[in-house]
């Protein structure tokens, strides 16, 4: 931050987090995390959260350690919002000064590198020590946090964290929060099996027929009726609930309600699944498979983007090189593909890894538009860089190439309106050539020209 070489190399986890945080615009001088909810609203949020029944388990596991170290236990939701806090009274008073309290946001995009936000991004237990935090006010703190994943849906529900002053919190604390998270997940798995048994009993009590159907949990997880795994481990349930659904292999099926779950009746008609990716100008890329929203991690978005850009497929080794460079391990990619196939079913094939459905993506639309002479269409199709948080070598290369082509097309042939649209993106906001051309082409009294001149005058 001072422009000097650090005395020793940062951990890759921390350096990657700093890059994400700075790209998100986090100011290291920020004095506190931002408040999202007041105390009245946070009570309702807590009651509705799936981790609420697990709070006693987490407290019994973690709080004794906070008594010994003078630290805090914090439990957040999947976005890093603090839902519960307890622990040493003096530590809580210190926490109040920096927003380490109920209703405050500890997402990386809000406060930069920290145990809570960074563990949620990394998807594993994390210890962040002193000056590894981006915000200077946190340099006297140390924190260990671990995400808690729902065994039913596979989605992260939240995070458990221990935070304290540097000298009181040992790095081994990360093992404690990791164990607490695993214990919470085991309780969730036990509850999941109990609900499965209730659904299965209802399913088996139905009158026997030639087509009993496939029993699904509310999340779409297959419980019974598919002994050979023909339809995979999970069926994406449409946001609208019961009705038609596209199954692996393009088969059209029907969902019927049964208790809190669904009864799937596969048909025989084939339809081609459509996967739509939205990855431009957003830190939260999304996918929709046949109209159903699929939650994507950053790594899964990167994999799908590379497969969409390489329709003939890629080996595990090729994906590893493009995502991790020379330091990757193909075993990691195989594990990620396995998780991704649990979400998308047979939309991803193996040997080589490739997408088997119809692909639509905002970055593919943009690449097609760049082949024709229509800067206006290009400007409207470009909300910002491709997967801006990604550090994967192949994604960075594709992102830079797209950015360069868009900028050149608009700068050379774009109208003032096209230039103005591009000037609203992260890349174009402070681009001196774009701003200079805007101020030249537009009348001096036009508000867009005035804003362009103002940005030019404040450009360091």
Helices and strands as residue ranges (DSSP letters): H 12-23, H 39-48, G 52-54, H 55-69, E 72-77, E 82-87, H 89-98, H 108-111, H 115-122, E 126-129, G 130-132, G 136-138, E 141-149, E 156-165, G 166-168, H 173-204, E 214-216, E 222-224, E 243-247, G 248-250, E 251-258, E 261-270, E 274-278, E 286-289, E 292-294, H 298-309, H 316-324, G 325-327, H 330-344, G 345-347, E 348-349, E 354-355, E 358-361, H 362-369, H 375-381, H 393-413, H 416-423, H 432-441, H 447-458
